[in-house]
Amino acid sequence: MTGPTKAKRTNTAKQRSAALRKALSSTLMILSVDRAGSLALQTQIYQQIREIIVSGAARRGTKLPATRTLAHALNCSRNTVIAAFRQLLAEGYLESRAGSGSFVAQVLPEDYSRPHWFEKGPSRPGRRMELSERGQSIRQQAWSPCDRYSAFIPNLPDVLEFPFELWQRLHGSIWREPPRNLALHHGAAGLASLREMVADYLRVSRKVACQPEQVIITTGTQHGLDLTARLLLDPGDRVWVEDPGYTGLRGPLRSAGAELVPVPVDAEGLCLPVAREVAPGAKMAVVTPSRQFPLGAVMSLARRTALLDFAAANSMWIVEDDYDSEFRYAGSPISALQGLDSGTRVIYIGTFSKTLFPALRIGYLVVPKHLARDFVAARSTFDIQPPISDQPVLAKFIADGHFASHTRRMRGIYEKRHHTLVASLKTTFGNDLSISSTGAGLHLIVTTHGRLLGRNDDRSVVERATKRGLILHAVSGYCVKQNRSGEFLVGLGTVNEATIPRAVSTLHRAFLTSANRTTK
């Protein structure tokens, strides 16, 4: 490199550095202090300089103006500026060089909180850190509920019919001037008054054998199963799961290291003979006996008794997911499986998300008496207590009779929608569609026939329904091994009677378009 060229490059670098210092000086000179404010002057200076550095307005390695110069510009004591600089130095935003002054740090504290700071920032030794094997397994089970409000979403209540004004009044009456102890910790099991209301309700309506101390408030079904799986399963334990079945339950089980054993279901529920043959040594069975999800079968008394006997003889746990038992349109709700147990084998899981509104996120576990303290103690190790805000509101909502009144009213609304939906589907689809309904729940199952039955039809129908503003789920999406193509869930919770015929007509066009394209 020739002398003149090297000198030219050196001068260019000096000019660039001078320009940066000038720009920073101009930026810092617009700092201001409010002598009437509540913050000390040094704190105000510290916060403003920190913001300039974090925002990138001051580039890394750039020299700051002298403290005397900055103090003069702000018309304050130099010691005040020095105190602010010392704080920035201590926190890692500035670097001090003896005889040269203060500079913006090359590596900022924020760099350490960014997921991939080592890829974008200064080089660091070591390889990129990844999730553990268990973490990767958990990540693969990610499941997202529907966040849209469209016709035919299965398993979702009508939030437009919920009495939010009443809920707001109850909330205000409690939290406007709450008892001070309500703002304190209430233990990992949840608010005592809510646990009492849940226990009373379950004993009367579901024939669940329980006391308040057996009830643990959760944030929903998945949370309850996650806690159960952590405490009752070891890695490698085998678990019977219904096939098809609720996909949201698989993640908590696999996260606990369990091996899922899919078991087909028939008109009486989970096929116990098949389960005993494929995995006789299973540690747990997860079932929906009151209304199998998604097919709707009710587990017969004979099947329930056989399952309980097998569990007792083989040291097996049974998890009963009772997700929407309140909405049975003919006769009384079917008693829970838990009520037939001796009280030692069944973990009962329920939720208010299906009866009230999904965002409430309040559910419950009912555990055997001998496990209640263990569950509560274990839950406290990673979750001190469930959120308290809505718990006393829900307790009062139940105690004052509003819950019973609301579910009774919604049962009538859903029953009318159910009849209207069945009639509209029959009129519109004719013999191309058969309808399977158990007279309960927030969805029914339809099966395609004739010209609607085509190759790979499920995904095509779902996609075309979505493009037309409908949310349709295929039964095949809930299967592990079973082959149930041409079957779909049609929800009734998010469509009112007046709009059902039009929505069914739109659904019919989605089926026809899919069938025509598939058979070409």
DRENVOLO-95004 format. One record per residue (C-alpha): x negated, y negated, z. Coordinates in pm, whole numbers, plus 32768, in hexadecimal, padded with zeros to 4 digits. Example, Ala and Ser with C-alpha at 12.3 -4.5 7.8 and 13.67 -1.06 7.14 Angstrom:
7B3281C2830C;7AA9806A82CA;
//
This chain:
800080008000;7F6C7EB47F9E;7F3B7DA3809B;80307CA98004;81407DB07FE0;811A7E208148;811F7CBA81C0;82587C7680F4;830D7D9F8191;829D7D3482EB;83247BD782AF;846D7C678231;84947D38836C;84467C098445;85447B3A8388;864E7C4983B3;86017C638526;86127AEB854A;87617AE48497;87EC7BF08581;87737B3186B1;880E79F4862A;89587AA385E7;895A7B3A8742;88FF79EE87DC;8A23794C8727;8B0A7A6087A2;8A987A41890A;8AAA78CA8902;8C2378DB88D4;8C4379898A23;8D1778D18B1B;8D5A78E18C8F;8E98788E8D4B;8E3D77F18E96;8FA777FB8F06;8FC8796D8EB7;8FD37A878FB5;8E977B318F30;8D3B7AC58F98;8C767A0B8E8B;8B717B1E8E72;8C857C208E3C;8D1D7B4D8D26;8BCA7B2F8C7A;8B847CA28CA5;8CD47D0A8C11;8CB67C268AE2;8B547C918A8B;8BAE7DFF8ABC;8CD47DD889CC;8BF37D3788C7;8AFF7E5988E1;8C057F7088DF;8CBF7ED787B7;8B7F7ED986E8;8B6E7D5E86C5;8A177D788765;89417E7986B2;886C7F6C8776;870C7EF387BB;87667D85878B;86C87C91887F;87B07BC4895D;87807A4F89A0;86BE79F68AD8;878779E78C19;872678788C45;87AB78248AEA;88F278DB8B22;892078418C7C;88F276E68BE6;89F577318AD6;8AF077AB8BD8;8AA176968CCE;8A6B778B8DE8;895278018EC9;883F78D08E29;885F79C48F4C;89C77A058EE0;89537A698D82;88377B388E11;89327BF88EEC;8A057C468DB7;88CF7CBB8CF7;88667D998E19;89BB7E428E18;89A07E7E8C9E;88417F088CCE;88B47FF08DE6;89D180798D11;88F680B38BE0;89737FA28AF6;882C7EDF8AFF;86BB7F388B01;85B37E5E8BA2;845A7E408B08;834B7DA38BDE;82E37C568B4E;83DC7C6A8A31;85337C418ACD;867A7D068ABE;86F27DD28992;88337E8A8935;87F77FF9898E;87B780F18875;889881F5891A;89D8817A89C1;8A9C82268AD9;8BC2825689E8;8AE98332890C;8AF684458A11;8C7284548A12;8C97847F889A;8CCC85E58823;8BB485DA8724;8AD784C1879E;89A0858E874C;8A0785A685DF;8A35843085AC;894D839886AC;87DF83C58701;8748851D86DB;875285FE880C;86B587548844;878F888A8854;889E8920877D;8A0388AA8760;8AD8892F887F;8C1289F28825;8D408A8288D7;8D118BC0899B;8D9B8D028908;8EC58CE589F0;8EEF8B78898E;8EF18BD4881F;8FF78CDD8863;90D18BDF8918;90A38AE387FF;911B8BE38702;92658C0787BD;92C48A9A878A;943B8A758766;94FD89388717;967289138759;974988558662;974386DC86A1;9850868985A0;99C7867985D2;9A5F872284A2;9B7788138458;9B46898584A5;9A1B896F8590;9A3D8AAC8661;9A308AB687DA;9A53893E880A;9B6F889488CD;9C2E87638856;9B8086448908;9C7F854E887C;9D8385E98963;9CB185CD8A9F;9D3384CC8BA1;9BFB83F58BAA;9CB582CE8C48;9D1183AB8D6E;9BAE84308D80;9B2A82CA8D82;9C1382688E9E;9BA483938F6D;9A3A83448F21;9A6881DA8F8B;9B1E823390CA;99F8830C9133;98CC824990B7;994080E190E0;98F180F59254;986E82589287;981C82EE93D8;96A782C49402;966F84379438;96FA847792DA;95C083D6924B;94DD84C69306;9473862792AC;9587872B92BF;94BF8867928A;9476893D915B;95CA89E99164;968888A8911D;978587CF91D2;9838889292E4;999188049294;997588699126;990089C89181;9A3089EC9262;9B1A897A914C;9A7A8A689051;9A918B8E9142;9C008B46918D;9C528B22901D;9BA18C648FB8;9C408D3290CB;9D9F8CC79063;9D858CB08EE8;9C7B8DB18E8F;9C908EA48FB4;9B1E8E6E8FF4;9AB18EE9914B;99DB8DCD91D1;999B8CD392E6;990D8B7392B8;97B28BE49324;97A88CCF91F7;97E98BB29101;96C08AFE9064;970389CB8F8D;964389CB8E44;963088F48D0E;96E089F98C3B;96E38B628BCB;95818B678B40;94F58ACE8C7D;95A98BD08D50;95278CEF8C7E;93C88C5D8C7E;93C48C588DFB;94538DB88E08;935B8E458D0E;92328DA98DC2;92938E478F0C;93188F9C8EA4;92448FFC8D77;90D7904E8D46;9024902F8BF6;9077915C8B20;91C391AA8BCA;92D0920E8AD1;941D91558AC4;955D91BC8A14;95F0909B894A;972C909E8879;96FD90AB8700;978B8FC58682;976D8EE587B0;972E8D838829;95DA8D1987A2;95A48C1B88B8;95708D3689B2;944B8DD588FE;93538CBE8943;935C8CD18AC2;933B8E4C8AB6;92168E4D89C6;91738D2F8A86;91718E148BB6;90B68F198AE8;91E090018AC2;920C90ED899E;936590BD8907;942591F588A4;9546919987BA;967C926D87FA;97A7926C870C;990292108789;9A5192AE8738;9BBD926B8796;9B6B92B38905;9A3191DE891A;98C692498935;989C93B088B9;981E945789F5;97D595AE8954;96EF95088855;964594388961;960195698A3B;956B961D8913;9482950B8891;940F947F89E1;947A95508B0E;937894AB8BEF;93E093448BAA;93BF92588CD2;94DF916F8C78;961691538B9E;969B8FFE8B30;980B90128AD0;993C8F398A88;9A4E90288AFF;9B778F388B1B;9B558ECE89AF;9A2C8F5188ED;99748E418834;99A08E1A8713;9A908F3686B5;9B898F0587D2;9BAA906C884D;9C17909E89B6;9B5291A68A71;9C4392B58ADF;9C65931B8C4A;9BD594718BF9;9AA593D28B54;9A7592E18C76;9A8493F98D74;999194CC8CAA;989D93A98C8B;98A993638E01;987694D48E52;974D94EB8D67;96B493AF8DFB;96D894358F5D;964295858F03;951D94F28E40;94C293BB8F09;953292D38DF2;959F91698E0F;96D290EB8D53;96EE8F7F8CEA;98568F1C8CA2;98778DE88BC4;99DD8D6B8BF6;99CF8C4A8B01;9B3C8BF38AAD;9C258CD48B73;9D108BB28BC1;9D998BA68A5F;9E708CDD8A41;9FBE8C90899F;A0818DCC89FA;A0918E458B61;9FA48DFA8C7E;9E2B8DDE8C56;9D7D8F2D8C6E;9CD18F6E8DBA;9B588F588DC1;9A7A908A8DB5;99CF90068EED;9B0D903D8FB8;9AFA91B58F75;999591CD8FEE;992E922B914C;988290DB915D;9720914D9119;96EF916B8FA0;97A190548EE2;971C8EF38EAD;98428E1B8E41;98008CED8D60;98FB8BDD8D0C;98FF8A7A8C84;99DF89478C7D;995588DF8B2B;9A5889AE8A6F;9B8389418B42;9B3387CF8B74;9A28873B8A8D;98D587BF8A16;97FF869B8A8E;986D86D38BF7;976387E48C1A;97E7887C8D5B;97F989F48D7A;97D88AF08E92;974F8C3E8EF9;97F38D2D8FEC;96EA8E169075;97038F3E9165;96F98ED692D3;95AE8F829317;95098EB691FF;95A28D619241;94898CD7931C;937F8D639233;941C8CBA9105;94398B6D91B6;92D68B7B923B;924A8BDC90E7;93118ACE9034;928489C69121;91208A1790AF;915889868F53;929D88C08F6D;92E1881790BA;945487ED9074;954587BF8F51;959B86568EF1;968885CD8FF7;974984BC8F3F;9866858F8EB1;9874869C8FBE;994C85E190BD;9A2785618FA0;9A6686C28F23;9AA4873D9087;9BB3863490B5;9C3986778F55;9C7187E18FBC;9CE6879A9121;9DEF869F90AE;9E8187998FB7;9E0B86E68E7C;9D3D880C8E02;9E6188FD8E14;9F4687FD8D71;9E4D87B78C57;9E0A89248C07;9F7F89718C0C;9FC2884F8B1E;9EA288AF8A36;9F148A198A33;A05F89A489A2;9FB488C588A1;9EC689D58830;9FDE8AD28819;A09E89F28728;9F6489B7865A;9F218B2B8657;A0788B7785C4;A05C8A5984C8;9F008AC5845C;9F658C31842B;A0988BCD8362;9FD48AD8828B;9EC18BD58243;9FC08CDB81DC;A07A8BE880FA;9F3F8B5E8055;9E698C988033;9F728DA5800F;9EDE8F017FEE;9D7E8E7E7FB8;9D4D8E54812E;9DA78F218261;9DC08E8483B8;9D538F2484FD;9DDE8E7A8632;9DFD8EE9879B;9EDF8DC887F9;9DD28D1F88C4;9CA58C3C88AE;9C3B8B1987D4;9BFB8BD58690;9C778CF785C2;9BC88DE184CE;9C1C8DF0835A;9BA28EF88265;9B8D8EC280EC;9C208FB17FEC;9C558FC97E75;9BD58EA57DA8;9B3C8DF97ED9;9A518F1B7F20;99058EED7E69;97938F2C7E8D;96E88E5C7F9E;98308DA67FCB;98028D448139;96F38C418113;978E8BB07FD8;98E18B81807E;98478AE281B4;977889F080E4;989C89898008;9980895D8132;987A887C81D1;986787A68097;99E0877880B3;99C886FF821B;9A21884982C4;9954891683BB;997A8A8B837E;98B38BA38422;987C8CFB838C;988E8E288473;97508EA683CD;96998D80846C;96DF8E1985C3;96668F768564;9519901B85AD;9541916984FB;96B0917D849F;971B91388339;985A906B8349;985A8F9C820B;99968EED819A;9A0B8E9B82FD;9A258D388382;9A818C7E84C1;9B8C8B748492;9BA08A8D85BF;9CDB89D8862C;9C5988F78741;9BEF87D8865E;9D1587C8856C;9E75875785C8;9FB987E88545;9FF986D1844C;9EAB86F8839B;9E988876839D;9F4288AC8248;9E5E87B2819A;9D2788428241;9D8E89A481DE;9DC1892F8075;9C5F889E8078;9BDD89E58105;9C8F8AA57FF2;9BDD89D77EE8;9A8F8A217F90;9AD78B977F84;9B4C8B8F7E1A;9A218AC27DA1;99338BAD7E52;99DC8CE47DCA;99E18C5F7C65;98718C027C6D;980E8D4C7D0D;98C08E2A7C15;983F8D797ADD;
//
